[in-house]
């Protein structure tokens, strides 16, 4: 009979809320903004981002901009950046991968 910690549910943010959040945070380098983005996407606060977390917060953006299926895109991003092969991204994998991919850098750190 242990104390079981329930996983939090994802809160869906609108594109307007995400843009407002990004506009009101002032970063001077990619690393800081990508670290902030990682913490934002880490819904379960376990130091990792999985496909569900990435889709929950980013899915709506792709739906509205006409990109292909957001669940597929989340899986592609995970596969592309996942160095360890665990189908999750740690902060280092996320930051390093986004820094080397101009498309992802624009999505996750557009204001730097």
MDTraj code that builds the backbone (N, CA, C; nanometers):
import mdtraj as md
import numpy as np

residues = "UNK UNK UNK UNK UNK UNK UNK UNK UNK UNK UNK UNK UNK UNK UNK UNK UNK UNK UNK UNK UNK UNK UNK UNK UNK UNK UNK UNK UNK UNK UNK UNK UNK UNK UNK UNK UNK UNK UNK UNK UNK UNK UNK UNK UNK UNK UNK UNK UNK UNK UNK UNK UNK UNK UNK UNK UNK UNK UNK UNK UNK UNK UNK UNK UNK UNK UNK UNK UNK UNK UNK UNK UNK UNK UNK UNK UNK UNK UNK UNK UNK UNK UNK UNK UNK UNK UNK UNK UNK UNK UNK UNK UNK UNK UNK UNK UNK UNK UNK UNK UNK UNK UNK UNK UNK UNK UNK UNK UNK UNK UNK UNK".split()
xyz = np.array([
    [0.0831, -0.1169, 0.0000],
    [0.0000, 0.0000, 0.0000],
    [0.0881, 0.1240, 0.0000],
    [0.1488, 0.1456, -0.1096],
    [0.2367, 0.2609, -0.1216],
    [0.1614, 0.3838, -0.1673],
    [0.2282, 0.4908, -0.1607],
    [0.1726, 0.6170, -0.2062],
    [0.1954, 0.6258, -0.3561],
    [0.0913, 0.6053, -0.4334],
    [0.1024, 0.6060, -0.5787],
    [0.0798, 0.7471, -0.6304],
    [0.1763, 0.7967, -0.7019],
    [0.1669, 0.9312, -0.7583],
    [0.0981, 0.9228, -0.8940],
    [-0.0144, 0.9896, -0.9068],
    [-0.0885, 0.9894, -1.0334],
    [-0.0169, 1.0774, -1.1345],
    [-0.0163, 1.0316, -1.2595],
    [0.0422, 1.1118, -1.3660],
    [-0.0523, 1.2262, -1.3989],
    [0.0006, 1.3457, -1.4157],
    [-0.0856, 1.4573, -1.4534],
    [-0.1360, 1.4407, -1.5960],
    [-0.2494, 1.4976, -1.6218],
    [-0.3013, 1.4945, -1.7583],
    [-0.2485, 1.6161, -1.8324],
    [-0.2396, 1.6038, -1.9619],
    [-0.1892, 1.7132, -2.0449],
    [-0.2921, 1.8246, -2.0512],
    [-0.2431, 1.9450, -2.0505],
    [-0.3277, 2.0610, -2.0701],
    [-0.3071, 2.1071, -2.2125],
    [-0.4136, 2.1170, -2.2877],
    [-0.4004, 2.1580, -2.4269],
    [-0.3898, 2.3097, -2.4341],
    [-0.2833, 2.3547, -2.4948],
    [-0.2634, 2.4973, -2.5153],
    [-0.3014, 2.5328, -2.6579],
    [-0.3602, 2.6481, -2.6738],
    [-0.3925, 2.6941, -2.8081],
    [-0.2671, 2.7546, -2.8705],
    [-0.2679, 2.7674, -3.0008],
    [-0.1557, 2.8302, -3.0698],
    [-0.1349, 2.9723, -3.0176],
    [-0.2418, 3.0431, -2.9915],
    [-0.2321, 3.1794, -2.9395],
    [-0.1632, 3.1802, -2.8023],
    [-0.1970, 3.0850, -2.7147],
    [-0.1342, 3.0783, -2.5835],
    [0.0142, 3.0449, -2.5944],
    [0.0478, 2.9534, -2.6833],
    [0.1884, 2.9166, -2.7020],
    [0.2673, 3.0358, -2.7545],
    [0.2126, 3.1068, -2.8523],
    [0.2815, 3.2243, -2.9072],
    [0.2951, 3.3343, -2.8034],
    [0.1935, 3.3532, -2.7192],
    [0.1996, 3.4530, -2.6129],
    [0.3092, 3.4169, -2.5126],
    [0.3165, 3.2898, -2.4771],
    [0.4200, 3.2435, -2.3856],
    [0.5585, 3.2660, -2.4450],
    [0.5748, 3.2303, -2.5712],
    [0.7043, 3.2494, -2.6374],
    [0.7412, 3.3973, -2.6474],
    [0.6432, 3.4812, -2.6772],
    [0.6695, 3.6240, -2.6946],
    [0.7075, 3.6912, -2.5629],
    [0.6620, 3.6361, -2.4529],
    [0.6872, 3.6974, -2.3229],
    [0.8016, 3.6326, -2.2461],
    [0.8786, 3.5528, -2.3131],
    [0.9995, 3.4974, -2.2532],
    [1.1165, 3.5459, -2.3374],
    [1.2138, 3.6036, -2.2731],
    [1.3260, 3.6641, -2.3436],
    [1.4507, 3.5776, -2.3262],
    [1.4934, 3.5152, -2.4344],
    [1.6120, 3.4311, -2.4313],
    [1.7152, 3.4894, -2.5263],
    [1.8418, 3.4725, -2.4897],
    [1.9477, 3.5250, -2.5745],
    [2.0238, 3.4163, -2.6489],
    [1.9981, 3.2893, -2.6168],
    [2.0618, 3.1844, -2.6957],
    [1.9693, 3.0641, -2.7100],
    [2.0003, 2.9818, -2.8100],
    [1.9169, 2.8660, -2.8407],
    [1.9096, 2.7685, -2.7241],
    [2.0212, 2.7461, -2.6579],
    [2.0247, 2.6497, -2.5486],
    [1.9249, 2.6822, -2.4394],
    [1.9190, 2.8103, -2.4000],
    [1.8249, 2.8511, -2.2954],
    [1.6806, 2.8330, -2.3401],
    [1.6500, 2.8755, -2.4621],
    [1.5124, 2.8637, -2.5093],
    [1.4741, 2.7173, -2.5296],
    [1.5658, 2.6364, -2.5800],
    [1.5365, 2.4945, -2.5988],
    [1.5210, 2.4234, -2.4648],
    [1.5978, 2.4639, -2.3648],
    [1.5824, 2.4075, -2.2307],
    [1.4444, 2.4415, -2.1751],
    [1.4018, 2.5651, -2.1953],
    [1.2683, 2.6080, -2.1533],
    [1.1611, 2.5282, -2.2270],
    [1.1780, 2.5119, -2.3585],
    [1.0812, 2.4356, -2.4381],
    [1.0738, 2.2914, -2.3885],
    [1.1893, 2.2312, -2.3589],
    [1.1898, 2.0941, -2.3078],
    [1.1077, 2.0852, -2.1797],
    [1.1315, 2.1768, -2.0872],
    [1.0581, 2.1751, -1.9600],
    [0.9085, 2.1931, -1.9822],
    [0.8713, 2.2731, -2.0802],
    [0.7304, 2.2936, -2.1130],
    [0.6676, 2.1650, -2.1663],
    [0.7391, 2.0930, -2.2509],
    [0.6870, 1.9706, -2.3117],
    [0.6927, 1.8505, -2.2178],
    [0.7747, 1.8561, -2.1155],
    [0.7883, 1.7455, -2.0201],
    [0.6698, 1.7469, -1.9230],
    [0.5531, 1.7110, -1.9743],
    [0.4275, 1.7169, -1.8992],
    [0.4342, 1.6330, -1.7718],
    [0.4929, 1.5146, -1.7802],
    [0.4951, 1.4227, -1.6663],
    [0.6080, 1.4537, -1.5683],
    [0.6876, 1.5552, -1.5987],
    [0.7950, 1.6023, -1.5112],
    [0.8894, 1.4892, -1.4693],
    [0.9242, 1.4049, -1.5686],
    [1.0133, 1.2927, -1.5409],
    [1.1493, 1.3086, -1.6085],
    [1.1736, 1.4261, -1.6666],
    [1.3011, 1.4504, -1.7329],
    [1.3107, 1.3915, -1.8718],
    [1.1972, 1.3458, -1.9255],
    [1.1930, 1.2860, -2.0586],
    [1.0702, 1.3362, -2.1331],
    [1.0807, 1.3418, -2.2653],
    [0.9653, 1.3729, -2.3500],
    [0.9389, 1.2504, -2.4350],
    [0.8148, 1.2013, -2.4295],
    [0.7782, 1.0891, -2.5158],
    [0.6862, 1.1395, -2.6269],
    [0.6461, 1.0495, -2.7134],
    [0.5649, 1.0877, -2.8290],
    [0.4329, 1.1515, -2.7868],
    [0.3705, 1.0991, -2.6817],
    [0.2429, 1.1530, -2.6347],
    [0.2581, 1.2971, -2.5890],
    [0.3619, 1.3248, -2.5106],
    [0.3836, 1.4607, -2.4619],
    [0.4092, 1.5568, -2.5776],
    [0.4909, 1.5146, -2.6718],
    [0.5227, 1.5993, -2.7868],
    [0.3976, 1.6273, -2.8686],
    [0.3163, 1.5253, -2.8901],
    [0.1930, 1.5423, -2.9666],
    [0.0935, 1.6312, -2.8928],
    [0.0759, 1.6086, -2.7631],
    [-0.0240, 1.6828, -2.6863],
    [-0.0028, 1.8338, -2.6964],
    [0.1205, 1.8788, -2.6874],
    [0.1461, 2.0223, -2.6913],
    [0.1714, 2.0762, -2.8305],
    [0.2189, 1.9934, -2.9207],
    [0.2559, 2.0423, -3.0531],
    [0.1561, 2.0039, -3.1608],
    [0.0692, 1.9083, -3.1339],
    [-0.0238, 1.8581, -3.2342],
    [-0.1126, 1.9636, -3.2948],
    [-0.1640, 2.0508, -3.2114],
    [-0.2539, 2.1538, -3.2610],
    [-0.1885, 2.2500, -3.3575],
    [-0.0620, 2.2769, -3.3379],
    [0.0088, 2.3679, -3.4276],
    [0.0146, 2.3089, -3.5680],
    [0.0515, 2.1818, -3.5780],
    [0.0620, 2.1181, -3.7092],
    [-0.0742, 2.1040, -3.7749],
    [-0.1783, 2.0767, -3.6959],
    [-0.3127, 2.0676, -3.7523],
    [-0.3519, 2.1994, -3.8175],
    [-0.3209, 2.3095, -3.7533],
    [-0.3632, 2.4401, -3.8023],
    [-0.2790, 2.4892, -3.9200],
    [-0.1558, 2.4446, -3.9294],
    [-0.0698, 2.4950, -4.0362],
    [-0.0681, 2.4051, -4.1584],
    [-0.1417, 2.2947, -4.1544],
    [-0.1531, 2.2095, -4.2717],
    [-0.0440, 2.1055, -4.2868],
    [0.0464, 2.0943, -4.1879],
    [0.1479, 1.9896, -4.1944],
    [0.0805, 1.8538, -4.1849],
    [0.1544, 1.7490, -4.2208],
    [0.0951, 1.6156, -4.2165],
    [0.0624, 1.5737, -4.0733],
    [0.0040, 1.4587, -4.0584],
    [-0.0487, 1.4080, -3.9323],
    [0.0431, 1.4397, -3.8135],
    [-0.0078, 1.5107, -3.7123],
    [0.0762, 1.5511, -3.5998],
    [0.1281, 1.4337, -3.5168],
    [0.0530, 1.3244, -3.5079],
    [0.1027, 1.2071, -3.4346],
    [0.2216, 1.1461, -3.5082],
    [0.2116, 1.1415, -3.6408],
    [0.3221, 1.0898, -3.7215],
    [0.4430, 1.1810, -3.7082],
    [0.4204, 1.3109, -3.7119],
    [0.5312, 1.4075, -3.7001],
    [0.5993, 1.3949, -3.5642],
    [0.5208, 1.3779, -3.4569],
    [0.5794, 1.3600, -3.3237],
    [0.6673, 1.2353, -3.3207],
    [0.6198, 1.1266, -3.3816],
    [0.6984, 1.0024, -3.3871],
    [0.8272, 1.0233, -3.4664],
    [0.8193, 1.0990, -3.5761],
    [0.9377, 1.1263, -3.6578],
    [1.0406, 1.2090, -3.5805],
    [0.9932, 1.3076, -3.5051],
    [1.0843, 1.3913, -3.4266],
    [1.1543, 1.3068, -3.3212],
    [1.0774, 1.2239, -3.2503],
    [1.1365, 1.1362, -3.1487],
    [1.2412, 1.0454, -3.2135],
    [1.2047, 0.9802, -3.3238],
    [1.2971, 0.8878, -3.3912],
    [1.4236, 0.9595, -3.4379],
    [1.4090, 1.0813, -3.4849],
    [1.5216, 1.1576, -3.5370],
    [1.6202, 1.1997, -3.4275],
    [1.5689, 1.2353, -3.3103],
    [1.6538, 1.2902, -3.2048],
    [1.6947, 1.1892, -3.0983],
    [1.6289, 1.0741, -3.0936],
    [1.6502, 0.9750, -2.9879],
    [1.7804, 0.8978, -3.0090],
    [1.8856, 0.9420, -2.9439],
    [2.0167, 0.8791, -2.9567],
    [2.0218, 0.7472, -2.8793],
    [1.9563, 0.7413, -2.7639],
    [1.9654, 0.6237, -2.6767],
    [1.8780, 0.5072, -2.7221],
    [1.7793, 0.5333, -2.8082],
    [1.6931, 0.4270, -2.8582],
    [1.5791, 0.3879, -2.7665],
    [1.5492, 0.4703, -2.6655],
    [1.4419, 0.4361, -2.5718],
    [1.3059, 0.4954, -2.6095],
    [1.2986, 0.5581, -2.7266],
    [1.1765, 0.6206, -2.7781],
    [1.1279, 0.7358, -2.6904],
    [1.2229, 0.7967, -2.6207],
    [1.1978, 0.9154, -2.5400],
    [1.3178, 1.0071, -2.5568],
    [1.2960, 1.1349, -2.5305],
    [1.4059, 1.2302, -2.5410],
    [1.4419, 1.2836, -2.4034],
    [1.5702, 1.2733, -2.3679],
    [1.6172, 1.3432, -2.2496],
    [1.6484, 1.4869, -2.2938],
    [1.6740, 1.5726, -2.1982],
    [1.6974, 1.7135, -2.2306],
    [1.8168, 1.7306, -2.3240],
    [1.9223, 1.6541, -2.3021],
    [2.0422, 1.6674, -2.3855],
    [2.0135, 1.6277, -2.5304],
    [1.9394, 1.5169, -2.5498],
    [1.9046, 1.4737, -2.6856],
    [1.8191, 1.5796, -2.7545],
    [1.7230, 1.6338, -2.6808],
    [1.6328, 1.7343, -2.7361],
    [1.7093, 1.8591, -2.7794],
    [1.7903, 1.9127, -2.6899],
    [1.8631, 2.0363, -2.7198],
    [1.9634, 2.0150, -2.8329],
    [2.0414, 1.9102, -2.8248],
    [2.1414, 1.8823, -2.9282],
    [2.0762, 1.8613, -3.0645],
    [1.9689, 1.7826, -3.0675],
    [1.8999, 1.7550, -3.1936],
    [1.8369, 1.8785, -3.2541],
    [1.7737, 1.9594, -3.1701],
    [1.7095, 2.0811, -3.2209],
    [1.8120, 2.1820, -3.2709],
    [1.9260, 2.1902, -3.2046],
    [2.0305, 2.2823, -3.2497],
    [2.0829, 2.2450, -3.3877],
    [2.0824, 2.1160, -3.4198],
    [2.1373, 2.0727, -3.5482],
    [2.0326, 2.0631, -3.6590],
    [1.9070, 2.0896, -3.6280],
    [1.7994, 2.0801, -3.7272],
    [1.7287, 2.2152, -3.7382],
    [1.7507, 2.2896, -3.8475],
    [1.6921, 2.4231, -3.8608],
    [1.5394, 2.4247, -3.8491],
    [1.4725, 2.3232, -3.9016],
    [1.3259, 2.3171, -3.8936],
    [1.2804, 2.3057, -3.7479],
    [1.3420, 2.2157, -3.6723],
    [1.3042, 2.1980, -3.5318],
    [1.3435, 2.3191, -3.4487],
    [1.4582, 2.3780, -3.4806],
    [1.5008, 2.4982, -3.4089],
    [1.3978, 2.6091, -3.4267],
    [1.3427, 2.6223, -3.5460],
    [1.2412, 2.7251, -3.5721],
    [1.1120, 2.6960, -3.4963],
    [1.0769, 2.5692, -3.4821],
    [0.9558, 2.5331, -3.4075],
    [0.9731, 2.5604, -3.2587],
    [1.0847, 2.5147, -3.2020],
    [1.1017, 2.5166, -3.0571],
    [1.1772, 2.6378, -3.0037],
    [1.2490, 2.7099, -3.0879],
    [1.3230, 2.8279, -3.0430],
    [1.3153, 2.9368, -3.1495],
    [1.1950, 2.9836, -3.1809],
    [1.1785, 3.0758, -3.2932],
    [1.2242, 3.2187, -3.2668],
    [1.2372, 3.2584, -3.1427],
    [1.2633, 3.3994, -3.1131],
    [1.4091, 3.4335, -3.0891],
    [1.4983, 3.3368, -3.1058],
    [1.6398, 3.3644, -3.0768],
    [1.7125, 3.3952, -3.2054],
])
top = md.Topology()
chain = top.add_chain()
for i, resn in enumerate(residues, 1):
    res = top.add_residue(resn, chain, resSeq=i)
    for name in ("N", "CA", "C"):
        top.add_atom(name, md.element.get_by_symbol(name[0]), res)
traj = md.Trajectory(xyz[None], top)
